[in-house]
């Protein structure tokens, strides 16, 4: 944006000094050069300095943008690694849940024929249903 403004000002100055504009074109007859810039070379120097400053600012902004993009990419990679770890932990949790359920089922099958143990296992059966209810919550 700043570069375009400087380029536009430069074109206007070039037209001003080429004296192609006259009062009939709406500029007026006052083509006097400001005191601090008595020649076209000084104007050229000033405009070139401003253009160089704009280019330097643009380069600084590009460098900052590149750094921010690099930081963002590093954060994305970190998030990706964290998500993979979460997925692995969910798989491990599922395996552990299945292991607990199968262990409880085996215990039920082994102890199921004895009356006292069957009553005791019936008392434990809510544990199996609790484990089944808790596991999906932990996986989400």
For each residue, the residues with C-beta under 8 A, 3 or more apart:
1: 4 5
2: 5 6 54 57 58
3: 6 7 51 54 55 58
4: 1 7 8
5: 1 2 8 9
6: 2 3 9 10 47 50 51 54
7: 3 4 10 11 51
8: 4 5 11 12
9: 5 6 12 13 47
10: 6 7 13 14 47 51
11: 7 8 14 15
12: 8 9 15 16
13: 9 10 16 17 43 47
14: 10 11 17 18
15: 11 12 18 20 21
16: 12 13 19 21 27 31
17: 13 14 40 43
18: 14 15
19: 16 31
20: 15
21: 15 16 25 27 31
22: 25 27 29
23: 26 27 28 29
24:
25: 21 22
26: 23
27: 16 21 22 23 31
28: 23
29: 22 23
30:
31: 16 19 21 27
32:
33: 37 38 39 43
34: 37
35: 38
36: 42
37: 33 34 42 43 46
38: 33 35 42
39: 33 42 43
40: 17 43 44
41: 44 45
42: 36 37 38 39 45 46
43: 13 17 33 37 39 40 46 47
44: 40 41 47 48
45: 41 42 48 49
46: 37 42 43 49 50
47: 6 9 10 13 43 44 50 51
48: 44 45 51 52
49: 45 46 52 53
50: 6 46 47 53 54
51: 3 6 7 10 47 48 54 55
52: 48 49 55 56
53: 49 50 56 57
54: 2 3 6 50 51 57 58
55: 3 51 52 58 59
56: 52 53 59 60
57: 2 53 54 60 61
58: 2 3 54 55 61 62
59: 55 56 62 63
60: 56 57 63 64
61: 57 58 64 65
62: 58 59 65 66
63: 59 60 66 67
64: 60 61 67 68
65: 61 62 68 69
66: 62 63 69 70
67: 63 64 70 71
68: 64 65 71 72
69: 65 66 72 73
70: 66 67 73 74
71: 67 68 74 75
72: 68 69 75 76
73: 69 70 76 77
74: 70 71 77 78
75: 71 72 78 79
76: 72 73 79 80
77: 73 74 80 81
78: 74 75 81 82
79: 75 76 82 83
80: 76 77 83 84
81: 77 78 84 85
82: 78 79 85 86
83: 79 80 86 87
84: 80 81 87 88
85: 81 82 88 89
86: 82 83 89 90
87: 83 84 90 91
88: 84 85 91 92
89: 85 86 92 93
90: 86 87 93 94 139
91: 87 88 94 95
92: 88 89 95 96
93: 89 90 96 97 135 138 139
94: 90 91 97 98 135 139
95: 91 92 98 99
96: 92 93 99 100
97: 93 94 100 101 131 132 135
98: 94 95 101 102
99: 95 96 102 103
100: 96 97 103 104 131
101: 97 98 104 105 128 131 132
102: 98 99 105 106
103: 99 100 106 107
104: 100 101 107 108 124 127 128 131
105: 101 102 108 109 128
106: 102 103 109 110
107: 103 104 110 111 121
108: 104 105 111 112 121 125 128
109: 105 106 112
110: 106 107
111: 107 108 114 117 118 120 121
112: 108 109 117 118 121
113: 118
114: 111 117 118
115: 118 119
116: 119 120
117: 111 112 114 120 121
118: 111 112 113 114 115 121 122
119: 115 116 122 123
120: 111 116 117 123 124
121: 107 108 111 112 117 118 124 125
122: 118 119 125
123: 119 120 126
124: 104 120 121 127 128
125: 108 121 122 128 129
126: 123 129 130
127: 104 124 130 131
128: 101 104 105 108 124 125 131 132
129: 125 126 132 133
130: 126 127 133 134
131: 97 100 101 104 127 128 134 135
132: 97 101 128 129 135
133: 129 130 136 137
134: 130 131 137 138
135: 93 94 97 131 132 138 139
136: 133 139 140
137: 133 134 140
138: 93 134 135
139: 90 93 94 135 136
140: 136 137
